Amino acid sequence: MRQILRPTAFVVAVLLGLCAAAPSQAAECYADYKAKQDKPLRLHYGVIQLSQACAKGPARAEVAARLQQNGWTLLNVISVFGPDGLAQRRADAGPYYLRF
């Protein structure tokens, strides 16, 4: 019986360790998006750092709320990515690179 408990305890310890590492990875999550303003119509493409989960669904809610505070309406979250995708998007985002 002890042999069964040891591997189980090891698996539990590994899972707990992975869960503890997750918040540090969340701080390194970004999304690129498209937004608009009306009257007059203005559009922009931007990159934003996420503070919540690194998934497209939760990112959409977070990005929409932060843009709305600044008078913008979210049109679409294009993708969610890590820090390795920042450099290739910087030029396209221009003044909206990590602005909000």
C-alpha positions as a Markdown table, in Angstrom:
| # | Residue | x | y | z |
|---|---|---|---|---|
| 1 | Met | 0.0 | 0.0 | 0.0 |
| 2 | Arg | 2.9 | 2.4 | 0.7 |
| 3 | Gln | 4.2 | 2.0 | -2.8 |
| 4 | Ile | 0.9 | 3.2 | -4.2 |
| 5 | Leu | 0.8 | 6.3 | -1.9 |
| 6 | Arg | 4.4 | 7.4 | -2.8 |
| 7 | Pro | 3.7 | 7.9 | -6.6 |
| 8 | Thr | 0.4 | 9.6 | -5.8 |
| 9 | Ala | 2.1 | 12.0 | -3.4 |
| 10 | Phe | 4.7 | 12.7 | -6.0 |
| 11 | Val | 2.1 | 13.5 | -8.6 |
| 12 | Val | 0.2 | 15.7 | -6.2 |
| 13 | Ala | 3.5 | 17.6 | -5.4 |
| 14 | Val | 4.2 | 18.1 | -9.1 |
| 15 | Leu | 0.7 | 19.4 | -9.8 |
| 16 | Leu | 0.9 | 21.8 | -6.9 |
| 17 | Gly | 4.2 | 23.1 | -8.1 |
| 18 | Leu | 2.8 | 23.7 | -11.6 |
| 19 | Cys | -0.2 | 25.6 | -10.1 |
| 20 | Ala | 2.2 | 27.8 | -8.1 |
| 21 | Ala | 4.1 | 28.7 | -11.2 |
| 22 | Ala | 1.0 | 29.7 | -13.2 |
| 23 | Pro | 0.6 | 33.3 | -11.8 |
| 24 | Ser | 4.1 | 34.2 | -12.9 |
| 25 | Gln | 3.3 | 33.1 | -16.4 |
| 26 | Ala | 0.1 | 35.1 | -16.5 |
| 27 | Ala | 2.1 | 38.3 | -16.1 |
| 28 | Glu | 3.8 | 37.5 | -19.3 |
| 29 | Cys | 0.7 | 37.3 | -21.4 |
| 30 | Tyr | -0.3 | 39.7 | -24.2 |
| 31 | Ala | -3.1 | 40.1 | -26.7 |
| 32 | Asp | -3.3 | 42.0 | -30.0 |
| 33 | Tyr | -6.7 | 43.5 | -30.9 |
| 34 | Lys | -8.6 | 45.8 | -33.1 |
| 35 | Ala | -10.8 | 48.7 | -31.7 |
| 36 | Lys | -12.9 | 51.6 | -32.9 |
| 37 | Gln | -14.3 | 54.9 | -31.9 |
| 38 | Asp | -17.4 | 56.5 | -33.5 |
| 39 | Lys | -18.1 | 60.1 | -34.5 |
| 40 | Pro | -15.7 | 60.4 | -36.2 |
| 41 | Leu | -14.9 | 56.8 | -37.0 |
| 42 | Arg | -11.4 | 55.9 | -35.9 |
| 43 | Leu | -9.8 | 52.4 | -35.9 |
| 44 | His | -6.7 | 51.1 | -34.4 |
| 45 | Tyr | -4.7 | 47.9 | -33.9 |
| 46 | Gly | -3.0 | 47.5 | -30.6 |
| 47 | Val | -1.1 | 45.2 | -28.2 |
| 48 | Ile | -2.0 | 45.0 | -24.5 |
| 49 | Gln | -0.5 | 43.2 | -21.5 |
| 50 | Leu | -3.1 | 40.9 | -19.8 |
| 51 | Ser | -3.4 | 40.6 | -16.0 |
| 52 | Gln | -5.9 | 37.8 | -16.1 |
| 53 | Ala | -5.9 | 34.3 | -17.6 |
| 54 | Cys | -3.9 | 33.8 | -20.8 |
| 55 | Ala | -6.8 | 32.6 | -23.0 |
| 56 | Lys | -8.8 | 34.3 | -25.7 |
| 57 | Gly | -12.2 | 34.3 | -23.9 |
| 58 | Pro | -11.1 | 35.9 | -20.7 |
| 59 | Ala | -8.7 | 38.2 | -22.6 |
| 60 | Arg | -11.7 | 39.6 | -24.6 |
| 61 | Ala | -13.5 | 40.7 | -21.5 |
| 62 | Glu | -10.4 | 42.3 | -20.0 |
| 63 | Val | -9.4 | 44.1 | -23.2 |
| 64 | Ala | -12.9 | 45.4 | -23.8 |
| 65 | Ala | -13.2 | 46.8 | -20.2 |
| 66 | Arg | -9.8 | 48.6 | -20.4 |
| 67 | Leu | -10.5 | 50.0 | -23.8 |
| 68 | Gln | -14.0 | 51.2 | -22.8 |
| 69 | Gln | -12.5 | 53.2 | -20.0 |
| 70 | Asn | -10.6 | 55.2 | -22.7 |
| 71 | Gly | -13.5 | 55.6 | -25.1 |
| 72 | Trp | -12.8 | 52.7 | -27.4 |
| 73 | Thr | -14.9 | 49.7 | -28.4 |
| 74 | Leu | -13.2 | 46.4 | -28.9 |
| 75 | Leu | -13.9 | 44.8 | -32.3 |
| 76 | Asn | -11.8 | 41.7 | -32.0 |
| 77 | Val | -9.1 | 40.0 | -30.0 |
| 78 | Ile | -6.9 | 38.6 | -32.7 |
| 79 | Ser | -4.6 | 36.4 | -30.6 |
| 80 | Val | -3.1 | 35.8 | -27.2 |
| 81 | Phe | 0.6 | 35.2 | -26.9 |
| 82 | Gly | 3.7 | 35.4 | -24.7 |
| 83 | Pro | 6.6 | 37.8 | -24.7 |
| 84 | Asp | 8.2 | 36.1 | -27.6 |
| 85 | Gly | 5.5 | 37.6 | -29.9 |
| 86 | Leu | 6.0 | 41.3 | -28.8 |
| 87 | Ala | 8.8 | 42.4 | -31.1 |
| 88 | Gln | 7.1 | 41.3 | -34.3 |
| 89 | Arg | 3.9 | 43.3 | -33.4 |
| 90 | Arg | 5.5 | 46.5 | -32.1 |
| 91 | Ala | 5.8 | 48.4 | -35.5 |
| 92 | Asp | 2.2 | 47.5 | -36.5 |
| 93 | Ala | 0.7 | 48.7 | -33.2 |
| 94 | Gly | 2.6 | 52.0 | -33.3 |
| 95 | Pro | 1.3 | 54.3 | -30.5 |
| 96 | Tyr | -1.1 | 51.6 | -29.3 |
| 97 | Tyr | 1.7 | 49.3 | -28.4 |
| 98 | Leu | 1.2 | 48.5 | -24.6 |
| 99 | Arg | -0.8 | 51.8 | -24.3 |
| 100 | Phe | -3.8 | 50.5 | -22.3 |
